[in-house]
């Protein structure tokens, strides 16, 4: 039995997770998945109720769980997501940016996978006042973290097109990004079709020709920015799932935020959250080697693809006029 801690989140998170439960329940029933979902409180809602974005009872449940499935969190995201990543050393942030049928984009069939180091860099949070009007932030890059994220990039490249772009800024940050680039070069250069790109050039080339990329391996801050750019290039942040994977725990969540402006209006796009669920099932397959999890993952992603191919129930963020409940029902009906 795999235990999953579900964080509904803030803004659109509760309606998104609540209405997605019927799809998850159907997959559990059809494929006889051995999972137990325990809902926990975290984020802005927890701050308002308990004065703590990650209350002790929530952390107790998460600690006993194998997986965290999370809706978007609001202003306290740093205190929830980043803290959980570092607390459980979930060092690999996997962010696919893949176009879907009937979603307008200028580039055609975009399919990029960003493999982002998830535990260090400036997001380590080591920031200080050195005087009343001067601050400093520490950029932490280690060989160990660089090695293991390069190996994750290598693993995914072997499953895809055997191609990796290492993104850094070692021409300016010669020591920190220099170490990252050198380590990636040592692990990747002779094992895949390998190239390197400065982050500013990578940002420009993503807009110019995203089809030149397959797997991108990069540091924490660059990966955060480039993955949002890539998701929008593919069609919308509402389509972008993500995984945070460590050796002992993993967290799955949509890339987009809590979208307070549309909360409660039944118009949020569930695609990113449900594709994150599909990634979660795929991860459970890698843990268990039990084909039923792989089948459940494929069933869900195929159902989503067919709904987009049909194009009748698309949400406003991608040019449609359907409600969240309508696209959920359509996906539910296409699960086989």
C-alpha positions as CSV (number, residue, x, y, z in Angstrom):
1,X,0.0,0.0,0.0
2,X,1.4,3.4,-1.0
3,X,0.3,6.3,1.2
4,X,-0.3,9.7,-0.5
5,X,-0.6,12.9,1.4
6,X,-2.9,15.3,-0.6
7,X,-2.5,19.0,-0.1
8,X,-5.6,20.7,-1.7
9,X,-3.8,24.1,-1.6
10,X,-5.2,27.6,-1.9
11,X,-7.2,29.6,-4.5
12,X,-8.3,27.3,-7.2
13,X,-6.6,24.4,-5.5
14,X,-9.5,23.0,-3.4
15,X,-12.0,22.9,-6.3
16,X,-9.3,21.5,-8.6
17,X,-8.4,18.6,-6.3
18,X,-11.9,18.0,-5.2
19,X,-13.3,17.6,-8.7
20,X,-10.3,15.5,-9.8
21,X,-10.9,13.0,-7.1
22,X,-13.6,11.2,-9.1
23,X,-11.1,10.6,-11.9
24,X,-8.5,9.3,-9.4
25,X,-11.1,7.1,-7.8
26,X,-12.1,5.6,-11.2
27,X,-8.5,4.7,-12.0
28,X,-8.0,3.2,-8.5
29,X,-11.1,1.0,-9.1
30,X,-10.3,0.0,-12.7
31,X,-6.6,-0.8,-12.1
32,X,-7.0,-2.0,-8.5
33,X,-4.3,0.5,-7.4
34,X,-2.9,-0.1,-3.9
35,X,-3.0,3.6,-2.7
36,X,-4.4,5.4,0.3
37,X,-5.0,9.1,0.1
38,X,-4.9,11.2,3.2
39,X,-5.9,14.9,2.9
40,X,-3.8,17.4,4.9
41,X,-3.8,21.1,5.4
42,X,-1.0,23.4,4.2
43,X,-0.5,26.8,2.7
44,X,-2.3,30.1,3.2
45,X,-5.4,28.2,4.6
46,X,-3.2,26.6,7.3
47,X,-1.6,29.9,8.1
48,X,-5.1,31.5,8.7
49,X,-6.2,28.5,10.9
50,X,-3.0,27.6,12.7
51,X,-0.5,30.3,12.1
52,X,1.7,27.8,10.3
53,X,1.9,26.9,6.6
54,X,3.0,23.4,7.5
55,X,1.3,22.4,10.8
56,X,2.8,19.6,12.9
57,X,-0.1,17.2,12.1
58,X,0.4,17.8,8.4
59,X,4.1,17.0,8.7
60,X,3.4,13.9,10.7
61,X,1.2,12.6,7.9
62,X,3.6,13.6,5.2
63,X,6.5,11.9,7.0
64,X,4.6,8.6,7.0
65,X,3.6,9.0,3.3
66,X,5.4,7.8,0.2
67,X,4.1,10.5,-2.1
68,X,2.8,14.1,-1.7
69,X,0.2,15.2,-4.3
70,X,-0.3,19.0,-4.1
71,X,-2.6,21.6,-5.5
72,X,-1.3,25.1,-6.0
73,X,-0.4,27.1,-2.9
74,X,-0.7,30.9,-2.5
75,X,1.6,33.4,-0.7
76,X,3.1,30.8,1.5
77,X,4.5,28.7,-1.4
78,X,8.1,29.3,-0.3
79,X,7.3,28.0,3.2
80,X,5.5,24.9,1.8
81,X,7.1,23.7,-1.5
82,X,10.7,24.9,-1.1
83,X,10.7,23.7,2.5
84,X,9.4,20.2,1.6
85,X,11.9,19.9,-1.3
86,X,14.8,20.6,1.0
87,X,13.4,18.7,4.0
88,X,13.1,15.5,2.0
89,X,15.9,16.1,-0.4
90,X,13.7,15.9,-3.4
91,X,16.5,17.0,-5.6
92,X,15.1,16.4,-9.2
93,X,12.4,18.7,-10.5
94,X,11.0,17.2,-13.7
95,X,9.0,19.6,-15.8
96,X,7.6,18.5,-19.2
97,X,6.4,21.2,-21.7
98,X,4.4,19.4,-24.3
99,X,1.8,20.8,-26.7
100,X,-1.7,19.3,-26.9
101,X,-4.1,19.2,-29.8
102,X,-6.3,22.3,-30.4
103,X,-4.1,24.5,-28.1
104,X,-2.8,27.4,-30.1
105,X,1.0,27.8,-30.2
106,X,3.3,29.3,-32.9
107,X,5.8,26.4,-33.0
108,X,4.0,23.1,-33.8
109,X,4.7,19.9,-31.8
110,X,6.7,21.2,-28.7
111,X,8.0,18.4,-26.5
112,X,10.7,19.6,-24.0
113,X,11.7,18.1,-20.7
114,X,13.4,20.4,-18.2
115,X,15.4,18.6,-15.5
116,X,16.1,21.1,-12.8
117,X,18.3,20.8,-9.7
118,X,15.9,21.4,-6.9
119,X,17.7,21.8,-3.6
120,X,20.4,24.5,-3.8
121,X,21.5,27.6,-5.8
122,X,20.0,31.0,-4.7
123,X,16.8,29.2,-3.6
124,X,18.7,27.7,-0.7
125,X,17.5,30.9,1.0
126,X,20.8,32.1,2.5
127,X,20.1,35.9,2.3
128,X,21.5,38.5,4.7
129,X,21.6,42.2,5.4
130,X,25.3,43.2,5.5
131,X,24.3,46.8,6.3
132,X,21.1,48.8,6.5
133,X,21.0,49.3,2.8
134,X,23.0,46.4,1.4
135,X,22.1,42.7,1.1
136,X,23.8,39.5,-0.1
137,X,22.4,36.2,-1.3
138,X,24.6,33.0,-1.4
139,X,24.5,30.9,-4.5
140,X,25.3,27.3,-3.4
141,X,26.4,24.8,-6.1
142,X,28.0,21.5,-5.1
143,X,29.5,18.7,-7.1
144,X,27.3,16.1,-5.4
145,X,24.0,17.9,-6.4
146,X,25.4,18.6,-9.9
147,X,26.4,15.0,-10.4
148,X,23.1,13.5,-9.4
149,X,20.9,15.9,-11.5
150,X,23.2,15.3,-14.5
151,X,22.6,11.5,-14.0
152,X,18.8,12.1,-13.8
153,X,19.1,14.1,-17.1
154,X,21.0,11.2,-18.6
155,X,18.3,8.7,-17.6
156,X,15.5,10.7,-19.2
157,X,17.6,11.4,-22.3
158,X,18.1,7.7,-22.9
159,X,14.3,7.3,-22.8
160,X,13.8,10.1,-25.3
161,X,16.1,11.3,-28.1
162,X,19.5,10.8,-26.4
163,X,20.0,14.6,-26.4
164,X,20.8,17.0,-23.6
165,X,21.4,20.7,-23.4
166,X,23.2,21.9,-20.2
167,X,22.1,25.5,-19.4
168,X,24.3,27.7,-17.2
169,X,26.1,31.1,-17.1
170,X,29.7,30.0,-16.5
171,X,31.1,32.8,-18.6
172,X,30.1,35.2,-15.7
173,X,29.7,33.0,-12.6
174,X,32.9,31.1,-13.3
175,X,33.1,29.2,-10.0
176,X,29.5,28.3,-9.2
177,X,28.1,27.8,-12.7
178,X,31.5,26.7,-13.7
179,X,31.4,23.7,-11.3
180,X,27.9,22.8,-12.5
181,X,28.9,22.9,-16.2
182,X,32.1,21.0,-15.6
183,X,30.3,18.3,-13.7
184,X,27.6,17.9,-16.4
185,X,30.2,17.8,-19.1
186,X,32.0,14.9,-17.3
187,X,28.8,12.8,-16.9
188,X,27.0,13.6,-20.2
189,X,29.4,14.6,-22.9
190,X,30.4,11.1,-24.1
191,X,27.0,9.4,-23.4
192,X,24.5,11.5,-25.3
193,X,24.3,14.2,-28.0
194,X,25.5,17.0,-25.7
195,X,25.7,20.8,-26.0
196,X,25.9,23.7,-23.6
197,X,24.1,27.0,-23.7
198,X,24.2,30.2,-21.6
199,X,20.9,30.8,-19.9
200,X,20.2,34.1,-21.7
201,X,20.8,32.4,-25.1
202,X,18.6,29.4,-24.0
203,X,15.7,31.8,-23.1
204,X,16.0,33.5,-26.5
205,X,16.3,30.2,-28.4
206,X,13.3,28.7,-26.6
207,X,11.2,31.6,-28.2
208,X,13.0,31.4,-31.5
209,X,13.0,27.6,-32.1
210,X,11.9,25.4,-29.1
211,X,12.1,22.3,-31.4
212,X,15.9,22.5,-31.1
213,X,15.6,21.3,-27.5
214,X,14.8,17.9,-26.0
215,X,16.1,17.5,-22.4
216,X,17.5,20.6,-20.7
217,X,19.5,20.1,-17.5
218,X,20.0,23.2,-15.4
219,X,20.3,24.8,-12.0
220,X,17.5,25.7,-9.6
221,X,16.8,29.3,-10.5
222,X,17.3,29.0,-14.3
223,X,15.1,25.9,-14.3
224,X,12.3,27.7,-12.5
225,X,12.3,30.5,-15.1
226,X,12.9,28.5,-18.2
227,X,10.2,25.9,-17.4
228,X,7.5,28.5,-17.1
229,X,8.7,30.0,-20.4
230,X,8.6,26.5,-22.0
231,X,5.2,25.8,-20.7
232,X,3.8,29.0,-22.1
233,X,5.5,28.2,-25.5
234,X,3.8,24.8,-25.5
235,X,0.4,26.5,-25.0
236,X,-0.3,27.4,-21.4
237,X,0.9,27.1,-17.8
238,X,-2.4,25.4,-17.3
239,X,-1.0,22.4,-19.2
240,X,2.2,22.1,-17.2
241,X,2.7,19.3,-14.7
242,X,5.8,18.7,-12.5
243,X,7.5,16.1,-10.3
244,X,9.9,16.7,-7.4
245,X,11.7,13.4,-6.9
246,X,14.1,12.3,-4.2
247,X,15.5,8.9,-3.1
248,X,12.9,8.5,-0.4
249,X,9.9,10.7,-1.2
250,X,8.4,12.5,-4.2
251,X,6.0,15.4,-4.7
252,X,3.7,16.0,-7.7
253,X,2.1,19.4,-8.4
254,X,0.9,21.6,-11.3
255,X,3.4,24.3,-12.2
256,X,0.8,27.1,-12.1
257,X,-0.1,29.1,-9.1
258,X,-3.3,29.5,-6.9
259,X,-5.0,31.9,-9.4
260,X,-7.1,33.6,-6.7
261,X,-8.8,35.8,-9.4
262,X,-10.7,32.8,-10.9
263,X,-11.1,30.7,-7.7
264,X,-14.6,29.4,-7.2
265,X,-15.7,30.2,-10.8
266,X,-15.4,26.6,-12.0
267,X,-13.2,27.6,-14.9
268,X,-9.7,26.5,-13.8
269,X,-7.9,24.1,-16.2
270,X,-7.4,20.7,-14.5
271,X,-4.9,19.5,-17.1
272,X,-1.7,20.3,-15.2
273,X,-2.9,18.7,-12.0
274,X,-4.2,15.6,-13.8
275,X,-1.0,15.2,-15.8
276,X,0.9,15.5,-12.5
277,X,-1.3,12.6,-11.2
278,X,-0.3,10.7,-14.4
279,X,3.4,11.4,-13.5
280,X,2.7,10.2,-10.0
281,X,1.4,6.8,-11.2
282,X,4.4,6.5,-13.5
283,X,6.6,7.1,-10.5
284,X,4.7,4.4,-8.5
285,X,5.4,2.0,-11.4
286,X,9.2,2.8,-11.1
287,X,9.0,2.0,-7.4
288,X,6.9,-1.1,-7.7
289,X,7.6,-2.5,-11.2
290,X,3.9,-3.3,-11.2
291,X,2.4,-2.7,-14.6
292,X,-1.0,-1.6,-13.3
293,X,0.5,1.8,-12.3
294,X,1.9,2.3,-15.8
295,X,-1.4,1.4,-17.3
296,X,-3.2,3.8,-15.0
297,X,-0.8,6.6,-16.0
298,X,-1.2,5.9,-19.7
299,X,-5.0,5.6,-19.4
300,X,-5.2,9.1,-17.8
301,X,-2.8,10.8,-20.2
302,X,-4.6,9.2,-23.2
303,X,-8.0,10.3,-21.9
304,X,-6.7,13.9,-21.6
305,X,-5.2,13.8,-25.1
306,X,-8.5,12.5,-26.6
307,X,-10.4,15.3,-24.9
308,X,-8.1,17.9,-26.4
309,X,-8.2,16.2,-29.8
310,X,-12.0,16.3,-29.7
311,X,-11.7,20.0,-28.7
312,X,-15.3,20.4,-27.4
313,X,-14.6,21.0,-23.7
314,X,-11.6,23.3,-23.3
315,X,-11.3,25.9,-20.6
316,X,-11.0,29.7,-21.2
317,X,-7.2,29.9,-20.6
318,X,-6.7,28.0,-23.9
319,X,-9.5,29.6,-25.9
320,X,-12.4,27.5,-24.9
321,X,-15.6,28.3,-22.9
322,X,-16.1,25.1,-20.9
323,X,-16.3,24.7,-17.1
324,X,-13.9,22.8,-14.9
325,X,-16.7,20.3,-14.2
326,X,-17.3,19.8,-17.9
327,X,-13.8,18.9,-18.8
328,X,-13.5,16.7,-15.7
329,X,-16.6,14.8,-16.8
330,X,-15.3,14.4,-20.3
331,X,-11.9,13.0,-19.2
332,X,-13.7,10.7,-16.7
333,X,-15.9,9.3,-19.5
334,X,-12.8,8.6,-21.7
335,X,-10.8,6.6,-19.1
336,X,-10.7,3.0,-20.2
